[in-house]
């Protein structure tokens, strides 16, 4: 039995189109399936919790990064329940980090093959994060984008925010991957905690990140002393690490005290939650891609 949780509206109704493709395929092959449609923010999490309580051993999310985020936050048994992802959003940043096929049948064939692997996720206390969490200017950009999360709207909103965003005071404490500790007090425009590599529909904020290495990439951006278009070019090409105002650290735990500023996790904005992060290595069971299966032969 395949349990589909679908956000039909994701990606300009790409979620609905992909669901129709998959259900037609299942009907032709004689596969059993159930469909659970989301109707509000947070509904995918509740549906996932319900499926876990009912004894389901898989949940297949059809949607964008927000739907994936909610499904992972609804998992109650990480040993039993396998999570499959059918990318159907506009940005699909986690899909890039996980090298998932963007064609629905190719992604579903990986699930049907049934070979599993474990990937990392970020424990943020009250929430879990698959890809990237942050605070600062990225939250303002998400508010400006207002749900239209394709690369063009994200980039144009980023340029506007770069022109007017005032740095804010943060205290960052972290445990580094080599066993050390750091404490930083800075005026920043953005702090990102990265399990995956991309955000904003393909902007390479942490090009060296991996979702299965047990390490988070902590990126701290201070006030950038150059024009917004030059900065944007560096981020798009993944060359921003060369800028002197941006520093990266490999960490396993990090706490960012931003004075109560809102945070974002996988593109979802939260108020009243601290960016208090810890990597959970190999914490989530998902499915190997065709390339991974062939490499393991």
C-alpha positions in Angstrom: 0.0 0.0 0.0 1.4 3.4 -1.0 0.2 6.3 1.0 0.2 9.5 -1.0 -0.1 12.9 0.8 -0.6 15.5 -1.8 -0.7 19.3 -2.0 -2.6 19.6 -5.3 -1.9 23.3 -5.5 1.9 23.1 -5.2 3.8 24.3 -8.2 0.8 25.8 -10.0 -1.2 22.6 -9.6 1.8 20.4 -10.5 0.9 18.4 -7.4 -2.5 17.5 -8.8 -1.0 16.7 -12.2 1.7 14.5 -10.7 -0.9 12.7 -8.5 -3.0 11.9 -11.6 0.1 10.5 -13.3 0.9 8.3 -10.4 -2.6 7.0 -9.7 -3.1 6.1 -13.3 0.2 4.2 -13.2 -0.8 2.4 -10.0 -4.2 1.5 -11.5 -2.5 0.1 -14.6 0.0 -1.9 -12.5 -2.5 -3.1 -9.9 -0.7 -1.3 -7.0 -2.8 -0.5 -3.9 -2.7 3.1 -2.8 -4.5 5.7 -0.7 -4.6 9.4 -1.3 -4.8 12.1 1.4 -5.2 15.7 0.2 -4.0 18.6 2.2 -6.3 21.6 2.6 -4.4 24.0 4.9 -1.0 24.8 6.3 0.0 22.1 8.8 -2.5 19.6 7.4 0.2 17.4 5.8 1.8 17.0 9.3 -1.5 15.9 10.8 -2.1 13.5 8.0 1.3 12.0 8.5 0.8 11.6 12.2 -2.5 9.9 11.5 -0.9 7.5 9.1 1.9 6.7 11.6 -0.6 6.0 14.3 -2.6 3.7 12.0 0.5 1.5 11.4 1.6 2.7 7.9 5.1 1.9 7.0 5.5 4.5 4.2 4.4 8.1 3.5 4.9 9.5 0.0 4.8 13.3 -0.2 3.7 14.9 -3.4 4.4 18.6 -3.2 7.1 21.2 -2.8 9.6 21.9 0.0 6.8 23.0 2.4 4.9 19.8 2.0 8.1 17.7 2.5 8.8 19.8 5.6 5.4 19.1 7.1 5.5 15.4 6.4 8.9 15.0 8.1 7.5 16.9 11.1 4.6 14.4 11.3 6.7 11.3 11.4 6.3 9.6 14.8 8.4 6.4 14.2 11.6 7.0 12.3 12.6 3.3 12.4 9.4 2.0 10.9 8.2 4.7 8.5 9.9 5.3 5.1 9.4 8.7 3.5 9.2 9.1 -0.3 9.4 12.4 -2.1 7.7 13.3 -5.4 9.0 16.8 -6.2 6.1 19.0 -7.4 6.9 22.5 -6.2 8.3 25.6 -7.9 11.7 25.7 -6.1 12.3 22.0 -5.3 15.4 22.8 -3.3 15.4 19.7 -1.2 15.0 17.6 -4.4 18.3 19.2 -5.7 20.1 18.4 -2.4 18.9 14.8 -2.5 19.5 14.4 -6.3 15.9 13.3 -6.7 14.3 12.9 -10.2 12.0 15.7 -11.1 9.8 13.5 -13.3 7.1 11.9 -11.1 7.3 8.4 -12.6 11.1 8.3 -12.2 10.8 9.4 -8.6 8.0 6.8 -8.0 10.0 4.0 -9.6 12.7 4.7 -7.0 10.1 4.1 -4.3 8.8 1.0 -6.0 12.3 -0.4 -6.2 12.2 -0.4 -2.4 15.9 0.0 -1.6 16.3 2.4 1.3 19.0 4.6 2.7 19.3 7.0 5.6 19.8 10.7 5.4 20.3 13.5 8.0 17.9 16.0 9.2 18.1 19.0 11.5 16.4 18.8 15.0 15.2 22.4 15.9 13.6 21.3 19.1 9.9 22.0 18.4 10.4 21.3 14.7 12.5 19.3 12.2 14.2 20.7 9.1 15.2 18.8 6.0 17.1 21.3 4.0 18.0 24.8 5.4 17.0 26.9 8.3 17.9 30.5 8.8 17.1 33.9 10.3 17.6 37.5 9.1 17.2 38.7 5.6 16.1 35.3 4.2 12.9 35.6 6.3 12.2 39.0 4.8 12.7 37.6 1.3 10.3 34.8 2.0 7.7 37.3 3.2 8.2 39.4 0.1 7.9 36.4 -2.2 4.6 35.5 -0.5 4.2 32.0 -1.8 5.5 32.6 -5.3 8.6 30.6 -4.8 10.2 30.4 -8.2 13.8 31.5 -8.9 12.8 34.8 -10.5 10.6 36.1 -7.8 13.1 35.0 -5.1 16.0 36.7 -6.8 14.2 40.0 -7.4 13.0 40.0 -3.8 16.5 39.3 -2.6 17.9 42.2 -4.5 15.3 44.5 -3.0 16.0 43.2 0.5 19.8 43.6 0.0 19.3 47.3 -0.7 17.4 48.0 2.5 18.0 45.4 5.1 19.7 46.6 8.3 22.1 44.2 10.1 20.9 42.8 13.3 22.8 41.6 16.4 23.3 37.9 16.9 25.1 35.6 19.3 26.1 32.3 17.7 27.3 29.3 19.7 28.2 26.1 18.0 30.0 22.7 18.3 32.2 22.2 15.3 32.6 19.0 13.4 36.1 18.5 14.7 35.0 18.6 18.3 35.7 22.3 19.0 33.4 25.1 20.1 32.9 28.6 18.8 31.1 31.6 20.1 30.6 34.7 17.9 29.0 38.0 18.5 28.2 39.8 15.2 26.0 42.2 13.3 24.6 40.1 10.5 22.2 40.3 7.6 21.6 36.5 7.6 22.6 33.3 9.4 21.9 30.0 7.6 22.1 26.5 9.0 22.4 24.1 6.1 21.8 20.4 5.8 21.3 20.7 2.0 22.9 22.9 -0.5 20.3 25.1 -2.2 17.5 27.5 -1.4 15.4 30.1 -3.3 14.8 27.8 -6.3 18.5 26.9 -6.9 20.7 29.4 -5.2 23.8 27.6 -4.0 24.0 28.8 -0.4 26.1 25.8 0.8 27.5 24.1 -2.3 29.6 21.7 -0.4 26.8 20.5 1.9 25.7 16.9 2.0 22.5 15.4 3.5 24.3 12.2 4.7 27.6 13.3 6.3 26.4 14.2 9.8 27.6 17.8 9.4 25.8 21.1 9.0 27.2 24.1 7.1 26.8 27.2 9.2 26.9 30.4 7.0 27.1 33.8 8.6 26.7 36.9 6.3 27.7 40.3 7.7 26.9 43.6 6.0 28.0 43.2 2.4 30.0 46.1 1.0 29.1 45.8 -2.6 26.1 46.2 -4.9 23.2 43.8 -4.7 23.6 42.4 -8.3 27.2 41.5 -7.6 26.2 39.7 -4.4 23.3 37.9 -6.2 25.7 36.7 -8.9 28.1 35.2 -6.2 25.2 33.4 -4.5 23.7 32.0 -7.7 27.1 30.6 -8.8 27.9 29.3 -5.3 31.0 31.6 -5.1 29.8 33.7 -2.1 32.2 31.9 0.2 34.9 33.9 -1.4 33.4 37.1 -0.1 35.3 38.4 3.1 31.9 39.3 4.7 30.7 35.7 4.6 32.1 32.9 6.8 31.3 29.2 6.8 31.8 26.6 9.6 31.2 22.9 9.7 29.2 22.2 12.8 27.0 19.5 14.5 25.1 21.8 16.8 24.4 25.5 16.7 22.3 28.0 18.6 21.6 31.4 17.1 20.3 34.1 19.5 18.8 36.8 17.3 16.8 38.6 20.0 13.5 36.8 19.1 13.6 37.4 15.4 11.5 35.0 13.3 13.2 32.1 11.6 12.5 30.0 8.5 12.8 26.2 8.2 12.6 24.8 4.7 11.0 28.1 3.6 8.3 28.0 6.3 8.3 31.0 8.6 8.0 30.5 12.4 7.6 33.0 15.2 8.6 32.3 18.7 10.9 29.4 17.9 14.7 29.7 18.4 17.2 28.6 15.8 18.6 25.9 18.1 19.8 23.2 15.7 21.4 19.8 16.0 22.1 17.4 13.2 20.4 14.0 13.5 22.7 11.8 11.5 21.0 9.1 9.4 17.8 9.9 11.2 15.4 9.6 8.3 14.7 6.5 6.1 14.0 7.3 2.5 14.6 5.6 -0.9 17.7 5.2 -3.0 17.7 6.8 -6.5 18.4 4.7 -9.6 22.0 6.0 -9.7 22.6 5.0 -6.1 21.2 1.5 -6.7 23.4 1.0 -9.7 26.5 2.3 -7.8 25.9 -0.3 -5.0 25.7 -3.3 -7.4 
